[in-house]
Amino acid sequence: MKKNPLIIYQSLSRFQIYNINYDIIYSLLILKGLVKIISYHIKLYITLNNHTLATPVPESILKKRATTQKKAIDQVKVQRALKLRNSRLRSKYFQRAEKYVREYRMAEREQIRLQRVAKNTGVFYVPPEAKVAFVIRIRGINGVSPKPRKILQLLRLLQLNNGVFVKLNKATINMLKLVEPYVAYGYPNLKTVKELIYKRGYAKINGQRIPITSNDIIEKHLGRYGHLCVEDIVHEIFTCGKNFREVNRFLWPFKLNCPRGGFNHKKIHFLEGGDSGNRENFINGLVRKMN
């Protein structure tokens, strides 16, 4: 039986088309594999050579980035230098405090020794006269004559319950005698001086009342006199050193509270049972009531 030539031709044409499509698909698959292999090798090359195909960064951003990095480095250097300086100053503060403690203890032991010697030899021991007084204003301004008012102004006792340290000499003793009816004063001990400065110590800087929160404030304004910390101020006030006037002017007048239990009689002298005038060492008890 003979086949139709047209049918045979159509079958051959269909086979050729299928064969061509297969070749094209096979070629595409091979090309896709080659693309993957090439891209893999490119990525591997970039990774090995640590090279990034990033877009170029503008010059302004590069400059800004460099400036920021430089500022950060400078800030770290400053912080390290400041930390080193503070550690050195802290050790110096401790050394000074220890030196002052030794000095106070030696003075106390010397006083006890002199008292024992006087007792054993049958004589009286007369302690040295006080060099510093602490003065507290206990009365207001009503009825105050011009001269005592001016003295209170010179002593910086402008408000009620204000307190100041005063260096005792002939002039200041005469001034205190004139204002005795309006103030209470006496001779503070080391504990009183420390408590006042540490608890109620304020600095007078450019006419402003600034709290002493750091030793840097003291070093900045009193460093030229050799005072670097609060212990230096306490020592200068208690011992009445050569820079007493500068240190005392640096301190703002102390603002105290009313004493617990109140005053007895402000218009009567302390020797008569009142509150005004000189009470010598008993000023320490009054300060503790008002601090």
C-alpha positions in Angstrom: 0.0 0.0 0.0 1.5 3.3 -1.0 1.5 6.3 1.4 0.4 9.6 0.4 3.4 11.8 -0.4 1.8 14.9 1.3 1.4 13.0 4.6 5.0 11.9 4.5 6.1 15.5 3.9 4.1 16.9 6.8 5.5 14.3 9.1 9.0 15.1 8.2 8.4 18.8 8.6 7.0 18.4 12.1 10.0 16.2 13.1 12.4 18.9 11.8 10.6 21.7 13.7 10.6 19.6 17.0 14.3 18.9 16.5 15.1 22.6 15.9 13.1 23.7 19.1 15.0 21.1 21.1 18.3 22.5 19.9 17.3 26.0 20.8 16.1 25.0 24.3 19.3 23.1 24.8 21.4 26.1 23.7 19.5 28.4 26.1 20.1 26.1 29.0 23.8 25.9 28.3 23.9 29.7 28.0 22.1 30.2 31.3 24.5 27.8 33.0 27.4 29.8 31.6 25.9 33.0 32.9 25.6 31.6 36.4 29.2 30.3 36.3 30.5 33.6 35.1 28.5 35.6 37.7 29.8 33.3 40.5 33.4 33.8 39.4 32.9 37.5 39.3 31.5 37.6 42.9 34.3 35.3 44.0 36.9 37.7 42.5 35.3 40.7 44.1 35.2 39.0 47.5 38.8 37.9 47.3 40.1 41.3 46.3 37.8 43.1 48.8 36.5 45.4 46.2 33.0 46.8 46.2 31.2 47.9 43.1 29.5 50.9 44.8 28.3 54.1 43.4 30.8 57.0 43.7 30.3 59.1 46.9 30.1 62.9 46.5 33.1 65.0 47.6 31.0 67.0 50.1 29.9 63.8 51.9 33.5 62.5 52.0 34.7 65.8 53.5 31.9 65.8 56.1 32.7 62.2 57.0 36.4 63.0 57.5 35.5 66.0 59.6 33.2 64.0 61.8 35.9 61.3 62.3 38.5 63.9 63.2 36.2 65.5 65.8 35.4 62.1 67.3 39.2 61.3 67.6 39.9 64.7 69.1 37.1 64.3 71.6 38.4 60.9 72.7 41.9 62.4 73.1 40.5 65.3 75.2 38.5 62.9 77.4 41.5 60.7 78.0 43.6 63.7 78.9 40.9 65.0 81.2 40.5 61.6 82.9 44.3 61.4 83.5 44.3 65.0 84.9 41.4 64.3 87.2 43.0 61.1 88.5 46.2 63.0 89.3 44.3 65.9 90.9 42.3 63.4 93.0 45.5 61.9 94.4 46.7 65.4 95.1 43.4 66.2 97.0 43.8 63.1 99.1 47.4 63.9 99.9 46.5 67.4 101.0 43.6 66.2 103.1 45.9 63.6 104.9 48.5 66.4 105.5 45.8 68.6 107.1 44.5 65.8 109.2 48.0 65.1 110.5 48.5 68.8 111.2 45.2 69.1 113.2 46.0 66.0 115.2 49.5 67.2 116.1 48.0 70.6 117.2 45.4 68.8 119.4 48.0 66.6 120.9 50.3 69.5 121.6 47.5 71.3 123.4 46.7 68.3 125.5 50.4 67.9 126.3 50.7 71.5 127.5 47.6 71.1 129.6 49.2 68.1 131.3 52.5 69.9 131.8 50.7 72.8 133.4 48.7 70.5 135.7 51.7 68.6 136.8 53.7 71.8 137.5 50.9 73.5 139.3 50.3 76.4 136.9 47.4 77.4 134.8 47.4 76.7 131.1 46.2 79.7 129.0 45.2 78.6 125.5 46.2 80.9 122.6 43.7 83.6 121.6 41.3 82.8 118.8 42.1 84.1 115.4 38.8 83.7 113.7 35.2 84.4 114.8 31.9 83.3 113.3 29.3 86.1 113.4 25.6 85.5 113.0 23.0 88.3 112.6 20.1 87.7 114.9 18.1 91.0 114.7 16.5 92.9 111.9 17.2 96.4 110.7 14.4 98.3 112.4 15.8 100.8 115.0 19.4 100.3 114.0 21.5 103.5 114.1 23.6 104.5 111.0 27.0 103.4 112.5 26.0 99.8 113.5 24.1 99.5 110.2 27.2 100.5 108.2 29.3 98.0 110.2 26.8 95.2 109.5 27.0 96.1 105.8 30.8 96.0 105.9 30.6 92.6 107.6 28.2 91.4 104.8 25.5 90.7 107.3 22.7 92.0 105.2 19.9 89.6 106.1 18.6 87.9 109.2 20.4 84.6 110.2 23.3 85.4 107.8 26.7 84.2 109.1 30.3 85.1 108.1 33.8 84.3 109.2 35.8 87.3 110.6 39.5 87.6 111.2 40.0 88.9 114.7 42.2 91.9 115.1 41.9 95.3 117.0 39.7 96.8 114.3 37.3 93.9 113.9 37.0 93.4 117.7 35.9 97.1 118.1 33.5 96.7 115.2 31.9 93.6 116.8 31.6 95.4 120.1 29.5 98.2 118.4 27.1 95.6 116.8 26.9 93.2 119.8 23.2 93.9 120.3 22.4 92.7 116.8 24.7 89.7 116.4 25.9 86.5 118.1 29.5 85.5 117.6 32.1 83.2 118.9 35.1 81.0 118.1 34.3 78.1 115.8 36.1 74.7 116.0 37.2 72.6 113.1 33.9 70.5 113.0 31.8 73.7 112.8 34.0 75.2 110.0 33.8 71.9 108.0 30.0 71.5 108.4 29.3 75.1 107.3 31.5 75.0 104.2 30.5 71.5 103.1 26.8 71.9 103.7 26.1 75.6 103.1 29.2 76.7 101.2 28.4 78.9 98.1 30.9 80.8 96.0 30.6 84.5 95.0 31.4 84.6 91.3 30.7 87.7 89.3 28.2 88.8 91.9 26.3 85.6 91.7 25.7 82.9 94.3 27.1 79.7 92.8 27.0 76.3 94.7 30.4 74.7 95.1 29.7 71.5 93.3 33.2 70.8 92.1 36.8 71.4 93.0 37.3 72.9 89.5 35.4 76.0 90.7 37.9 76.5 93.5 40.9 75.8 91.4 39.7 78.3 88.7 39.2 81.2 91.2 41.6 80.4 94.0 44.3 78.4 92.2 46.6 81.4 92.0 46.7 81.3 95.9 47.5 77.6 95.9 44.0 76.4 96.8 42.6 73.5 94.8 39.9 71.8 96.8 37.4 72.3 99.6 39.9 71.0 102.3 42.2 73.9 101.3 39.4 76.4 102.1 38.6 74.7 105.4 42.3 74.8 106.4 42.7 78.4 105.4 39.6 79.6 107.3 40.3 77.5 110.4 44.0 78.4 110.7 43.5 82.0 109.5 46.2 81.7 106.8 47.8 84.4 104.8 45.1 84.2 102.1 42.2 84.3 104.6 40.8 87.6 103.2 40.7 86.3 99.6 39.2 82.9 100.5 36.6 84.5 102.8 35.6 87.0 100.1 35.2 84.0 97.7 32.6 82.5 100.1 29.1 83.9 100.0 27.6 84.7 103.4 26.1 81.6 104.9 22.3 81.5 105.0 21.3 79.7 108.1 17.9 78.5 109.4 16.3 79.7 112.6 17.6 77.7 115.5 15.6 74.7 116.6 13.6 75.8 119.6 14.0 79.4 118.8 16.1 82.1 120.5 15.7 82.9 124.2 16.1 86.7 124.4 17.6 88.5 121.4 17.9 91.8 123.1 19.7 90.5 126.2 23.4 89.6 126.2 24.5 85.9 126.3 26.2 86.4 129.7 22.8 87.6 131.1 20.9 84.6 129.7 20.1 86.1 126.3 21.5 85.4 122.8 23.4 88.4 121.6 27.1 89.2 122.0 30.2 87.0 122.4 29.6 83.4 123.5 33.1 82.2 122.7 33.1 78.4 122.2 29.3 78.1 122.8 28.8 79.4 119.2 29.4 75.8 118.0 26.2 74.6 119.6 24.2 77.5 118.1 25.6 76.8 114.7 24.6 73.2 114.9 21.0 74.2 115.8 20.9 76.6 112.8 22.8 74.5 110.2 
